[in-house]
Amino acid sequence: MNTTGPLELADLRGKFVVLDFWTYCCINCLHILPELKKLERKYADSVVVIGVHSAKFTTEREADNIRQAILRYEIEHPVVNDADLVLWQRYQVNVWPSLRVIDPEGKLVAYHQGEITFEQLDRFFQPAVSAYRRKRALTEMPLQLDREADREPRTALRFPGKVLADAAGRRVFIADSGHHRIVVADLQGRLLTVIGSGREGRADGDFGDASFKQPQGVALHDEILYVADTGNHLVRKADLNRRRVETMAGNGRQARAFARRVSTIPTGTPLASPWDLWIHSGNVFIAMAGAHQIWKMDLEGRTVGPYAGNGIEDIVDGPLLPKTASQAGYAAFAQPSGLASDGERLFVADSEGSSIRAVPLSGTGSVSTIVGTAGLPGRRLFTFGDRDGPASQALLQHPLGVTYHERALYIADTYNNKIKRIGLEPPYLVQTIGDVADVLKTFDEPSGLSVADGKLYVADTNHHQIRVLDLNGPSSFGILHVAGLAPPPIQDGGEHESSSPPASATE
């Protein structure tokens, strides 16, 4: 994908080739994409990045799903679908993400596993490019590509990530993630306003000038909309009366170390891919997907810091927060991506463990698992599926969204392309909502959902739509058409500025 045809390594002699082994569910893989893009920009004539997509989840093996991920994350380099893990095994990879570097003469010369920064990559490539240039071994000419994005029709919404239905205000807030903005409409679909220019960026200011980068979760309190500005590693607030956006937490840099203490300088504190938000008792709870933790910030933005999770990517029940990083015996999360609450517990869609967790909001007690793999002795992150029935036996596949309504949870079972209901009273059954055949045709990786006035609003991400189900009516899902909404203006050069892996595989 992203090429005019198949590529052979022999065709790339004279260039450095960086093989990026990734899978599109993995937050660590997503973190290095902008670092690789900087590398591609600086060394466009001498370095070629090739994404080797080696899937973790079953649904990630499908070429069209990978293509959607390429579009969603604005990947410009070639990507090969390594569905059968042939390249993964040939290059002896066992960690996502992993890099392998092939020199202009076709030799494997370097490797790296885990996240990496552009600065680290640059320190390697500056002298290496110079050395091969002196040897006259470089062919310095950009590789001609045929990007998937150039063939994609423009849509009013683009990969909407989360949705918030506001019954009191008769509004719906849509994280139009692929357009880097927030869309506000009434419950009938009439456009009310757009927050953000649609340009990728992190500028504060009025609604027309402010900018975001792949925003996800939103939460509302007293006409202040809090926004998880995921791609910028920020939490922002949009004052709906003053029509202005301000940064509440984060300094724009990704947090790369475990944080234990609360910070009194939220805008000086690095965050790691905040993915969803929930407001409770004067605080904003944050699904900090990149840190595998739940964080908490007061509504005024005076303090921010971890609330639960030891920072290990895992599905483990236990007390909320340890004193040191990776401390055993405490709760562990795996890329928490969706939040909801019944007023006593914070429910978490813990995506990489295909689990639904419950976190006490009292500040004491332990994290528990409602559906998922916490009770398994091993391979908790690699146990998933599509099984309804008793919660103790049910299986999900990478759920990204959760909402609470009338003693039940509704789940965006993202990689199963389904919406499921979990009753929170005996017998605690997990059931697919709607006719299964109809639902499978309706959704393509839904990732956010919310309830207002007995209607379930679903961000149907890869279909670029918001679906609506009357929970008291027919079981079919309609579409919320936002009248008058158009994609943002095209920027310079494009729409925006700028089987399971083997048992040894880890993340």
C-alpha positions as CSV (number, residue, x, y, z in Angstrom):
1,M,0.0,0.0,0.0
2,N,1.0,3.6,-0.6
3,T,3.0,2.5,-3.7
4,T,2.5,2.3,-7.5
5,G,3.2,-1.5,-7.2
6,P,5.2,-4.2,-5.3
7,L,8.6,-3.2,-4.0
8,E,11.6,-5.4,-3.9
9,L,14.6,-4.6,-1.7
10,A,16.8,-4.9,-4.7
11,D,14.9,-2.0,-6.2
12,L,16.0,0.1,-3.2
13,R,19.8,-0.3,-3.5
14,G,21.5,3.0,-3.0
15,K,19.1,4.0,-0.2
16,F,18.9,3.3,3.5
17,V,15.7,1.3,4.2
18,V,14.1,1.5,7.6
19,L,11.7,-1.4,8.3
20,D,9.1,-0.3,10.9
21,F,7.4,-3.4,12.4
22,W,4.1,-2.2,13.7
23,T,0.5,-3.0,14.4
24,Y,-2.1,-0.3,14.2
25,C,-3.7,-1.1,17.6
26,C,-0.5,-0.4,19.5
27,I,-0.1,3.0,21.1
28,N,3.7,2.6,21.1
29,C,3.7,2.1,17.3
30,L,1.5,5.2,16.9
31,H,4.0,7.2,19.0
32,I,6.9,6.7,16.6
33,L,5.0,7.5,13.4
34,P,5.5,11.3,13.8
35,E,9.2,10.6,14.6
36,L,9.5,8.6,11.4
37,K,7.8,11.3,9.5
38,K,10.4,13.8,10.6
39,L,13.1,11.4,9.4
40,E,11.4,11.0,6.1
41,R,11.2,14.8,5.7
42,K,14.9,15.4,6.5
43,Y,16.3,12.5,4.5
44,A,13.7,12.3,1.6
45,D,16.4,11.6,-1.0
46,S,18.4,9.0,0.9
47,V,16.1,7.1,3.4
48,V,13.0,5.1,2.7
49,V,10.7,4.0,5.5
50,I,8.6,0.9,4.9
51,G,6.0,-0.1,7.4
52,V,5.8,-3.8,8.0
53,H,2.4,-4.4,9.5
54,S,2.6,-7.6,11.6
55,A,-0.8,-7.9,13.2
56,K,-1.7,-8.6,16.8
57,F,-5.4,-8.9,16.5
58,T,-7.3,-11.0,13.9
59,T,-9.0,-8.0,12.3
60,E,-5.7,-6.3,11.8
61,R,-4.7,-8.9,9.2
62,E,-7.2,-7.6,6.7
63,A,-5.7,-5.4,4.1
64,D,-8.6,-2.9,4.0
65,N,-8.4,-2.4,7.7
66,I,-4.7,-1.6,7.4
67,R,-5.5,0.8,4.6
68,Q,-7.9,2.6,6.8
69,A,-5.2,2.9,9.5
70,I,-2.8,4.3,6.9
71,L,-5.4,7.0,6.1
72,R,-6.4,7.6,9.8
73,Y,-2.8,8.2,10.9
74,E,-1.7,10.0,7.7
75,I,1.1,7.5,6.9
76,E,2.9,8.5,3.7
77,H,5.4,5.7,3.4
78,P,4.9,2.3,1.8
79,V,3.3,-0.4,4.0
80,V,3.3,-4.2,3.5
81,N,0.8,-6.5,5.1
82,D,2.8,-9.1,6.9
83,A,-0.4,-11.0,7.8
84,D,1.4,-14.4,8.2
85,L,4.3,-12.9,10.1
86,V,6.8,-14.0,7.5
87,L,8.9,-10.9,7.7
88,W,8.4,-10.7,11.5
89,Q,10.1,-14.1,11.8
90,R,12.7,-13.5,9.1
91,Y,14.0,-10.4,10.9
92,Q,13.6,-12.0,14.3
93,V,11.2,-9.4,15.7
94,N,9.4,-10.0,19.0
95,V,8.4,-6.5,20.1
96,W,6.1,-3.8,18.7
97,P,7.4,-1.4,17.5
98,S,10.7,-2.6,16.2
99,L,13.1,-1.1,13.5
100,R,15.5,-2.8,11.2
101,V,17.9,-0.7,9.1
102,I,19.3,-1.9,5.8
103,D,22.1,0.1,4.2
104,P,22.4,1.2,0.6
105,E,24.4,-1.9,-0.2
106,G,21.7,-4.2,1.0
107,K,23.2,-5.2,4.4
108,L,21.3,-5.3,7.7
109,V,23.3,-2.8,9.8
110,A,21.1,-1.7,12.8
111,Y,18.1,-2.6,14.8
112,H,16.0,-1.1,17.6
113,Q,13.1,-2.2,19.7
114,G,10.5,-0.1,21.4
115,E,9.8,3.6,20.9
116,I,12.4,6.0,19.5
117,T,12.7,9.7,18.9
118,F,13.7,11.6,15.8
119,E,16.7,13.0,17.6
120,Q,18.0,9.4,18.2
121,L,17.4,8.5,14.6
122,D,19.1,11.6,13.4
123,R,22.2,10.9,15.4
124,F,22.5,7.6,13.6
125,F,21.7,8.8,10.1
126,Q,23.7,12.0,9.9
127,P,27.1,10.3,9.9
128,A,25.8,7.3,8.1
129,V,24.4,9.2,5.2
130,S,27.6,11.3,5.0
131,A,29.8,8.1,5.0
132,Y,27.9,6.4,2.2
133,R,27.8,9.6,0.2
134,R,31.6,9.7,0.3
135,K,31.6,6.1,-0.9
136,R,29.3,7.1,-3.8
137,A,27.0,4.4,-2.6
138,L,23.9,6.6,-2.3
139,T,21.2,7.1,-4.9
140,E,19.8,10.4,-3.8
141,M,16.4,10.8,-5.4
142,P,13.0,10.6,-3.7
143,L,11.1,7.4,-4.1
144,Q,7.9,8.0,-6.2
145,L,4.9,6.9,-4.3
146,D,1.2,6.5,-4.9
147,R,-0.4,7.5,-1.6
148,E,-3.7,6.0,-0.5
149,A,-4.8,9.4,0.7
150,D,-4.6,10.8,-2.9
151,R,-7.4,8.4,-4.0
152,E,-9.6,8.9,-1.0
153,P,-12.9,10.9,-1.4
154,R,-13.4,13.8,1.1
155,T,-16.1,13.4,3.6
156,A,-17.8,15.8,6.1
157,L,-16.6,13.8,9.0
158,R,-13.3,11.9,8.9
159,F,-12.6,9.1,11.3
160,P,-14.7,10.4,14.2
161,G,-13.2,9.0,17.3
162,K,-15.5,9.9,20.2
163,V,-19.0,11.3,20.6
164,L,-20.7,13.0,23.6
165,A,-24.5,13.3,23.6
166,D,-25.7,16.1,25.9
167,A,-29.4,15.6,26.8
168,A,-29.7,18.8,28.8
169,G,-28.3,21.0,26.1
170,R,-29.9,19.0,23.2
171,R,-26.5,18.8,21.6
172,V,-24.0,16.2,20.4
173,F,-20.2,16.8,20.4
174,I,-18.2,14.9,17.8
175,A,-14.5,14.4,17.9
176,D,-13.9,14.8,14.1
177,S,-10.4,13.3,14.7
178,G,-9.3,13.0,11.1
179,H,-10.1,16.7,10.5
180,H,-8.5,17.8,13.8
181,R,-11.6,19.5,15.1
182,I,-14.7,19.2,17.3
183,V,-18.1,19.4,15.6
184,V,-21.1,20.5,17.6
185,A,-24.7,19.8,16.4
186,D,-28.1,19.5,17.9
187,L,-29.6,16.1,18.4
188,Q,-31.5,16.3,15.1
189,G,-28.2,16.9,13.2
190,R,-28.3,20.7,12.7
191,L,-24.8,22.1,12.7
192,L,-24.3,24.5,15.6
193,T,-20.6,25.3,15.5
194,V,-17.1,23.9,14.7
195,I,-14.3,24.1,17.3
196,G,-11.0,24.3,15.5
197,S,-9.7,25.4,12.1
198,G,-9.3,21.9,10.8
199,R,-5.5,22.5,10.5
200,E,-3.3,20.1,12.4
201,G,-1.6,22.1,15.2
202,R,-1.8,23.1,18.9
203,A,-2.7,26.8,18.8
204,D,-5.0,28.2,21.4
205,G,-7.4,31.0,20.5
206,D,-10.9,31.5,19.2
207,F,-12.8,28.7,17.6
208,G,-11.8,29.6,14.1
209,D,-8.1,29.9,14.8
210,A,-7.5,27.2,17.4
211,S,-6.0,23.9,16.2
212,F,-5.9,20.3,17.4
213,K,-4.2,17.0,16.4
214,Q,-6.4,13.9,16.3
215,P,-8.6,14.8,19.2
216,Q,-10.5,12.0,20.9
217,G,-12.6,12.1,24.1
218,V,-14.6,15.1,25.2
219,A,-16.4,15.9,28.5
220,L,-18.8,18.8,29.4
221,H,-19.1,20.8,32.6
222,D,-20.9,24.2,32.9
223,E,-20.5,25.1,29.2
224,I,-16.8,24.2,29.3
225,L,-15.9,21.4,26.9
226,Y,-12.8,19.5,27.9
227,V,-10.9,17.8,25.0
228,A,-8.4,15.0,25.0
229,D,-6.1,16.4,22.3
230,T,-4.5,13.0,21.8
231,G,-2.0,13.7,19.0
232,N,-0.6,16.7,20.8
233,H,-0.5,15.0,24.3
234,L,-2.6,17.8,25.7
235,V,-5.9,18.3,27.6
236,R,-7.6,21.4,26.2
237,K,-10.8,23.3,27.2
238,A,-13.2,25.1,24.9
239,D,-15.3,27.8,26.5
240,L,-18.6,27.5,24.6
241,N,-19.8,30.9,25.7
242,R,-16.5,32.8,25.0
243,R,-15.8,30.6,22.0
244,R,-12.1,30.2,23.0
245,V,-9.8,27.3,23.3
246,E,-7.1,27.1,26.0
247,T,-4.6,24.4,27.0
248,M,-5.2,22.9,30.5
249,A,-2.5,20.3,30.8
250,G,0.5,19.0,28.9
251,N,3.4,20.8,27.3
252,G,3.1,19.2,23.9
253,R,5.8,16.7,24.5
254,Q,5.1,13.0,25.1
255,A,5.8,11.7,28.6
256,R,8.4,8.9,28.4
257,A,8.9,8.2,32.1
258,F,6.6,6.8,34.8
259,A,4.9,9.6,36.8
260,R,4.0,8.9,40.4
261,R,3.4,12.4,41.9
262,V,0.8,15.0,41.3
263,S,2.1,18.1,39.4
264,T,1.1,21.6,40.4
265,I,2.2,22.9,37.0
266,P,-0.2,21.0,34.6
267,T,0.9,22.9,31.5
268,G,4.5,22.1,32.2
269,T,3.8,18.4,32.7
270,P,4.3,16.0,29.7
271,L,1.3,13.6,29.0
272,A,1.1,10.5,26.9
273,S,-1.8,10.2,24.4
274,P,-4.8,11.1,26.6
275,W,-7.6,9.2,24.9
276,D,-10.8,9.9,26.8
277,L,-12.1,12.0,29.6
278,W,-14.8,11.8,32.4
279,I,-15.9,14.4,34.9
280,H,-16.7,13.5,38.5
281,S,-16.8,15.6,41.7
282,G,-14.7,18.5,40.5
283,N,-12.2,16.5,38.6
284,V,-11.5,15.3,35.1
285,F,-10.4,11.7,34.9
286,I,-8.1,10.9,32.0
287,A,-7.6,7.7,30.1
288,M,-3.9,8.1,29.6
289,A,-3.5,5.5,26.9
290,G,0.2,6.0,26.3
291,A,1.1,5.6,30.0
292,H,-1.3,2.7,30.6
293,Q,-2.7,4.7,33.6
294,I,-5.8,6.6,34.7
295,W,-4.9,10.3,35.6
296,K,-6.9,13.0,37.4
297,M,-6.9,16.8,36.9
298,D,-9.1,19.3,38.8
299,L,-11.5,21.3,36.7
300,E,-9.5,24.5,37.2
301,G,-6.3,22.9,36.0
302,R,-4.3,23.5,39.2
303,T,-3.1,19.9,39.5
304,V,-2.7,16.8,37.4
305,G,-1.2,13.4,38.0
306,P,-1.7,9.6,38.1
307,Y,-4.7,8.2,39.9
308,A,-4.4,4.4,39.1
309,G,-2.0,2.0,37.4
310,N,1.6,1.0,37.9
311,G,2.6,1.8,34.3
312,I,3.0,-1.8,33.2
313,E,1.0,-2.7,30.1
314,D,-1.1,-5.5,31.5
315,I,-4.5,-6.5,32.8
316,V,-4.0,-6.9,36.5
317,D,-6.4,-6.1,39.3
318,G,-5.3,-4.6,42.6
319,P,-4.9,-1.4,44.6
320,L,-4.9,1.9,42.7
321,L,-1.4,3.5,42.6
322,P,2.0,2.2,43.6
323,K,4.8,4.3,45.1
324,T,7.3,3.3,42.4
325,A,7.1,2.4,38.7
326,S,6.2,-1.1,37.7
327,Q,5.5,-2.1,41.3
328,A,3.9,-5.6,41.5
329,G,0.7,-6.1,43.3
330,Y,-1.0,-3.0,42.0
331,A,-3.5,-2.4,39.3
332,A,-2.2,-2.5,35.7
333,F,-3.9,-1.3,32.5
334,A,-3.3,-1.9,28.9
335,Q,-3.9,1.3,26.8
336,P,-7.1,2.5,28.5
337,S,-9.2,4.2,25.8
338,G,-12.8,4.8,26.9
339,L,-14.4,6.0,30.2
340,A,-17.8,6.1,31.7
341,S,-19.3,6.0,35.3
342,D,-22.2,5.1,37.4
343,G,-21.2,7.7,40.0
344,E,-19.3,5.3,42.2
345,R,-17.1,3.4,39.7
346,L,-15.1,4.6,36.7
347,F,-15.6,2.1,33.9
348,V,-12.6,1.7,31.5
349,A,-12.5,0.2,28.1
350,D,-9.0,-1.3,28.4
351,S,-8.4,-1.9,24.8
352,E,-5.1,-3.8,24.4
353,G,-6.3,-6.4,27.0
354,S,-9.8,-6.6,25.4
355,S,-11.2,-5.9,28.8
356,I,-13.7,-3.7,30.7
357,R,-12.4,-2.6,34.1
358,A,-13.9,-0.8,37.1
359,V,-12.0,1.8,39.1
360,P,-13.3,3.1,42.5
361,L,-13.9,6.8,42.5
362,S,-13.5,7.1,46.2
363,G,-9.7,7.1,46.0
364,T,-9.4,3.8,47.9
365,G,-10.0,0.2,47.1
366,S,-9.0,-1.9,44.1
367,V,-9.4,-2.0,40.4
368,S,-11.5,-5.0,39.3
369,T,-12.3,-6.5,35.9
370,I,-15.9,-6.9,34.7
371,V,-15.1,-8.6,31.4
372,G,-11.7,-9.7,30.4
373,T,-8.5,-11.5,31.1
374,A,-7.3,-10.4,34.5
375,G,-7.8,-13.9,35.9
376,L,-5.5,-15.6,33.4
377,P,-2.0,-16.7,34.5
378,G,-0.4,-15.5,31.3
379,R,-1.0,-14.1,27.7
380,R,-3.6,-11.7,29.1
381,L,-2.9,-9.2,26.3
382,F,-3.2,-12.0,23.6
383,T,-6.6,-13.5,24.7
384,F,-9.5,-12.0,22.8
385,G,-12.4,-13.0,20.6
386,D,-16.1,-12.5,20.0
387,R,-18.2,-14.4,22.5
388,D,-21.4,-13.3,24.1
389,G,-22.8,-14.8,27.3
390,P,-21.9,-14.7,31.0
391,A,-19.4,-11.9,31.7
392,S,-16.9,-14.4,33.2
393,Q,-16.8,-16.2,29.8
394,A,-17.3,-13.4,27.3
395,L,-14.6,-12.3,24.9
396,L,-14.1,-8.9,23.3
397,Q,-11.6,-7.7,20.7
398,H,-9.9,-4.3,21.4
399,P,-12.9,-2.3,22.7
400,L,-12.3,1.5,22.5
401,G,-15.5,2.9,23.9
402,V,-17.9,2.5,26.9
403,T,-21.0,4.3,28.2
404,Y,-23.3,3.7,31.1
405,H,-27.1,3.7,30.9
406,E,-29.8,2.2,33.3
407,R,-27.6,-0.3,35.1
408,A,-25.8,-1.5,32.0
409,L,-22.7,-0.7,30.0
410,Y,-22.7,-0.3,26.3
411,I,-19.4,-1.2,24.7
412,A,-17.9,-0.3,21.3
413,D,-16.4,-3.7,20.7
414,T,-14.2,-2.1,18.0
415,Y,-12.4,-4.9,16.3
416,N,-15.5,-7.1,16.3
417,N,-17.4,-4.3,14.5
418,K,-20.2,-4.6,17.1
419,I,-21.9,-2.8,19.9
420,K,-22.5,-4.9,23.1
421,R,-24.4,-4.5,26.3
422,I,-23.2,-5.7,29.7
423,G,-25.8,-6.0,32.4
424,L,-24.5,-4.9,35.8
425,E,-27.0,-7.0,37.7
426,P,-27.1,-10.8,37.8
427,P,-26.7,-12.8,35.6
428,Y,-24.2,-10.2,34.2
429,L,-24.7,-11.1,30.5
430,V,-22.9,-9.7,27.5
431,Q,-25.1,-9.4,24.5
432,T,-24.7,-8.0,21.0
433,I,-27.1,-5.1,20.3
434,G,-29.2,-5.4,17.2
435,D,-29.4,-8.1,14.6
436,V,-26.0,-9.6,14.2
437,A,-26.0,-9.7,10.4
438,D,-27.2,-6.1,10.2
439,V,-24.7,-4.9,12.8
440,L,-21.8,-6.5,11.0
441,K,-22.8,-4.6,7.8
442,T,-23.4,-1.4,9.8
443,F,-20.1,-0.8,11.7
444,D,-16.5,-0.5,10.7
445,E,-14.3,-0.2,13.9
446,P,-16.7,1.9,16.0
447,S,-14.8,3.6,18.8
448,G,-17.0,6.0,20.8
449,L,-20.5,6.0,22.1
450,S,-22.9,8.1,24.3
451,V,-26.5,8.0,25.4
452,A,-29.1,10.8,25.6
453,D,-32.9,10.6,25.7
454,G,-32.8,6.9,25.4
455,K,-30.8,7.0,22.2
456,L,-27.4,5.5,21.7
457,Y,-25.0,7.6,19.6
458,V,-22.0,5.7,18.1
459,A,-18.9,7.0,16.3
460,D,-18.7,4.6,13.4
461,T,-15.1,5.5,12.8
462,N,-14.1,4.0,9.5
463,H,-17.4,4.8,7.9
464,H,-17.0,8.5,8.8
465,Q,-20.4,8.6,10.4
466,I,-22.4,8.9,13.6
467,R,-25.0,6.1,14.0
468,V,-28.0,6.3,16.3
469,L,-30.1,3.6,17.9
470,D,-33.3,4.2,19.8
471,L,-32.8,1.9,22.8
472,N,-36.6,1.7,23.3
473,G,-37.5,1.2,19.6
474,P,-36.5,-0.9,16.6
475,S,-33.0,-2.6,16.7
476,S,-31.7,-1.0,13.5
477,F,-29.2,1.9,13.6
478,G,-29.9,5.1,11.7
479,I,-27.4,7.8,10.7
480,L,-27.1,11.3,12.2
481,H,-26.5,13.5,9.2
482,V,-25.0,16.9,10.2
483,A,-26.6,19.3,7.9
484,G,-24.3,22.0,6.5
485,L,-21.1,20.4,7.7
486,A,-18.3,20.4,5.1
487,P,-14.7,19.2,5.3
488,P,-12.1,21.9,6.2
489,P,-10.4,23.7,3.4
490,I,-7.5,21.9,1.7
491,Q,-4.2,22.9,3.0
492,D,-0.9,23.3,1.1
493,G,-0.1,20.0,-0.6
494,G,-3.1,18.0,0.8
495,E,-6.0,17.9,3.1
496,H,-3.9,18.6,6.2
497,E,-0.9,20.5,7.1
498,S,1.3,18.9,7.4
499,S,-2.7,-15.4,13.4
500,S,-1.7,-13.9,16.8
501,P,2.0,-13.1,17.1
502,P,4.2,-15.8,18.6
503,A,4.2,-16.4,22.4
504,S,7.4,-14.4,22.8
505,A,5.8,-11.2,21.4
506,T,5.5,-8.3,23.8
507,E,4.5,-4.7,23.5
